[in-house]
């Protein structure tokens, strides 16, 4: 409850020529492209029978991104979500009565 706070990241990417976006939560303050790529590989190939799709646990950033590209994940952009507004909680200073 009072431990690490969770951080949210918006990850925009192309998967098989289709633009996509995922919100990924992490305990880390920052998320690299390789870390996002690893999560996306798991998301899109988690049920694959062939474990060769997943990069090695100690693979460097270049190898992870290369493996992501092989399965169709490219143009990864990671943005940390600083302020998250729930629907209906947007400040109303611009609204008129």
CORDA-V393942 format. One record per pair of residues at least 12 apart in sequence whose C-alpha atoms are under 6 Angstrom apart, sorted by the first residue. I is the first residue (numbers start at 1). GAP is how many residues later the second one is. Records with the same first field share a line. If there is no record, write none. Layout:
# CORDA-V393942
I->GAP, GAP
This chain:
# CORDA-V393942
6->20, 21
7->18, 19, 20
8->16, 17, 73
9->14, 15, 70, 71, 72
10->12, 13, 68, 69
11->66, 67
12->64, 65
13->61, 62, 63
14->59, 60, 61
15->57, 58
16->56
34->27, 30, 31
